[in-house]
Each structure stands twice: as C-alpha cells, then as structure tokens.
C-alpha cells in the first residue's frame, strides 16, 4: 500500500544551468568547486561544565560529525 504525499514524480527541470564555482579554503576546509558541503556544529552546554560538554562532543562524533581544527 502506498500513500500519495502530493509530491511530484520527478523534480522539475532546473531554471538555469549551475555554474562551476571556484574552490577556496576556509582554514583547512575546502568550500565550493565540488567540495562536499560542510556544516558547523556547536555545543549548547556551559563550557565550564566539562563533563556535559564532552558528552555533547561525543554525541556529535557518534552522529558522524568530524572535528576539524581551523
């Protein structure tokens, strides 16, 4: 059994061709020019609460986030 979500069967044609951008480095992270998308994450704990902050860092790492020093 399938449910119709009202989504089009195929995506619409692009309005214009995407141009190739130049790649630049932000610290050690490549941006643009075919580089993978980078997402920055932050902890929400008080950094004085070391155990809670390390726990959040461990959870981010377990979810696939990588630590990159810039």
C-alpha atoms as an extended CHARMM CRD file, in Angstrom:
* protein
*
        70  EXT
         1         1  UNK       CA              0.0000000000        0.0000000000        0.0000000000  PROA      1               0.0000000000
         2         2  UNK       CA              1.3870000000        3.4090000000       -0.9240000000  PROA      2               0.0000000000
         3         3  UNK       CA              0.3550000000        6.8170000000        0.3240000000  PROA      3               0.0000000000
         4         4  UNK       CA              0.2040000000        9.8080000000       -2.0240000000  PROA      4               0.0000000000
         5         5  UNK       CA              2.0950000000       12.6520000000       -0.3680000000  PROA      5               0.0000000000
         6         6  UNK       CA              1.3370000000       15.1030000000       -3.1620000000  PROA      6               0.0000000000
         7         7  UNK       CA              4.9730000000       15.1580000000       -4.2940000000  PROA      7               0.0000000000
         8         8  UNK       CA              5.7930000000       15.3600000000       -7.9920000000  PROA      8               0.0000000000
         9         9  UNK       CA              7.0290000000       12.1070000000       -9.5200000000  PROA      9               0.0000000000
        10        10  UNK       CA             10.1930000000       13.7390000000      -10.8820000000  PROA      10              0.0000000000
        11        11  UNK       CA             11.8630000000       17.0160000000       -9.9400000000  PROA      11              0.0000000000
        12        12  UNK       CA             11.1470000000       19.9420000000      -12.2510000000  PROA      12              0.0000000000
        13        13  UNK       CA             13.7730000000       20.9400000000      -14.7970000000  PROA      13              0.0000000000
        14        14  UNK       CA             16.3140000000       23.4830000000      -13.4860000000  PROA      14              0.0000000000
        15        15  UNK       CA             15.6620000000       27.0900000000      -14.4290000000  PROA      15              0.0000000000
        16        16  UNK       CA             19.2820000000       27.6010000000      -15.4650000000  PROA      16              0.0000000000
        17        17  UNK       CA             22.4970000000       25.6180000000      -15.6040000000  PROA      17              0.0000000000
        18        18  UNK       CA             24.5490000000       25.8040000000      -12.4070000000  PROA      18              0.0000000000
        19        19  UNK       CA             27.9140000000       27.3850000000      -12.9670000000  PROA      19              0.0000000000
        20        20  UNK       CA             31.0450000000       25.7760000000      -11.5950000000  PROA      20              0.0000000000
        21        21  UNK       CA             32.3410000000       27.8100000000       -8.6480000000  PROA      21              0.0000000000
        22        22  UNK       CA             35.9500000000       28.1990000000       -7.6020000000  PROA      22              0.0000000000
        23        23  UNK       CA             37.1200000000       26.2410000000       -4.6000000000  PROA      23              0.0000000000
        24        24  UNK       CA             38.6370000000       28.1830000000       -1.7250000000  PROA      24              0.0000000000
        25        25  UNK       CA             39.9490000000       27.1490000000        1.6410000000  PROA      25              0.0000000000
        26        26  UNK       CA             38.4910000000       28.3380000000        4.9380000000  PROA      26              0.0000000000
        27        27  UNK       CA             41.3220000000       27.2880000000        7.2130000000  PROA      27              0.0000000000
        28        28  UNK       CA             41.7890000000       23.6320000000        6.3160000000  PROA      28              0.0000000000
        29        29  UNK       CA             38.2220000000       23.1520000000        4.9970000000  PROA      29              0.0000000000
        30        30  UNK       CA             37.5910000000       23.3300000000        1.2220000000  PROA      30              0.0000000000
        31        31  UNK       CA             34.4590000000       25.2520000000        0.1750000000  PROA      31              0.0000000000
        32        32  UNK       CA             32.9070000000       25.3700000000       -3.3120000000  PROA      32              0.0000000000
        33        33  UNK       CA             34.1780000000       23.8990000000       -6.5550000000  PROA      33              0.0000000000
        34        34  UNK       CA             32.6870000000       20.4640000000       -5.9990000000  PROA      34              0.0000000000
        35        35  UNK       CA             33.8340000000       20.1220000000       -2.3630000000  PROA      35              0.0000000000
        36        36  UNK       CA             31.3760000000       18.3400000000       -0.0610000000  PROA      36              0.0000000000
        37        37  UNK       CA             29.0380000000       20.5500000000        1.9580000000  PROA      37              0.0000000000
        38        38  UNK       CA             30.4600000000       21.4700000000        5.3710000000  PROA      38              0.0000000000
        39        39  UNK       CA             28.2350000000       22.0590000000        8.3980000000  PROA      39              0.0000000000
        40        40  UNK       CA             29.4380000000       23.6100000000       11.6350000000  PROA      40              0.0000000000
        41        41  UNK       CA             28.0800000000       22.3280000000       14.9380000000  PROA      41              0.0000000000
        42        42  UNK       CA             28.2400000000       23.8100000000       18.4050000000  PROA      42              0.0000000000
        43        43  UNK       CA             27.6250000000       22.5640000000       21.9030000000  PROA      43              0.0000000000
        44        44  UNK       CA             24.8450000000       24.1040000000       23.9860000000  PROA      44              0.0000000000
        45        45  UNK       CA             26.3690000000       23.4610000000       27.3990000000  PROA      45              0.0000000000
        46        46  UNK       CA             28.3430000000       25.8240000000       29.5630000000  PROA      46              0.0000000000
        47        47  UNK       CA             31.9640000000       25.0900000000       28.7360000000  PROA      47              0.0000000000
        48        48  UNK       CA             32.7050000000       25.2260000000       32.4670000000  PROA      48              0.0000000000
        49        49  UNK       CA             30.6130000000       22.0340000000       32.7040000000  PROA      49              0.0000000000
        50        50  UNK       CA             33.3400000000       19.8780000000       31.1870000000  PROA      50              0.0000000000
        51        51  UNK       CA             31.5470000000       16.5350000000       31.5170000000  PROA      51              0.0000000000
        52        52  UNK       CA             28.3580000000       17.7530000000       29.8050000000  PROA      52              0.0000000000
        53        53  UNK       CA             30.3580000000       19.4390000000       27.0330000000  PROA      53              0.0000000000
        54        54  UNK       CA             32.4340000000       16.3060000000       26.4110000000  PROA      54              0.0000000000
        55        55  UNK       CA             29.2090000000       14.2670000000       26.3350000000  PROA      55              0.0000000000
        56        56  UNK       CA             27.7540000000       16.5150000000       23.6270000000  PROA      56              0.0000000000
        57        57  UNK       CA             31.0020000000       16.3240000000       21.6350000000  PROA      57              0.0000000000
        58        58  UNK       CA             30.8790000000       12.5230000000       21.8710000000  PROA      58              0.0000000000
        59        59  UNK       CA             27.2560000000       12.5340000000       20.6620000000  PROA      59              0.0000000000
        60        60  UNK       CA             28.1410000000       14.7790000000       17.7000000000  PROA      60              0.0000000000
        61        61  UNK       CA             31.0500000000       12.4960000000       16.8190000000  PROA      61              0.0000000000
        62        62  UNK       CA             28.8350000000        9.3990000000       17.0760000000  PROA      62              0.0000000000
        63        63  UNK       CA             26.3400000000       11.0010000000       14.6920000000  PROA      63              0.0000000000
        64        64  UNK       CA             29.0540000000       11.4300000000       12.0530000000  PROA      64              0.0000000000
        65        65  UNK       CA             30.4110000000       14.9220000000       12.7240000000  PROA      65              0.0000000000
        66        66  UNK       CA             34.1460000000       15.2760000000       12.2890000000  PROA      66              0.0000000000
        67        67  UNK       CA             36.3500000000       17.5570000000       14.3410000000  PROA      67              0.0000000000
        68        68  UNK       CA             38.3170000000       19.8970000000       12.0940000000  PROA      68              0.0000000000
        69        69  UNK       CA             40.7060000000       22.4420000000       13.5330000000  PROA      69              0.0000000000
        70        70  UNK       CA             40.9260000000       25.6680000000       11.5790000000  PROA      70              0.0000000000
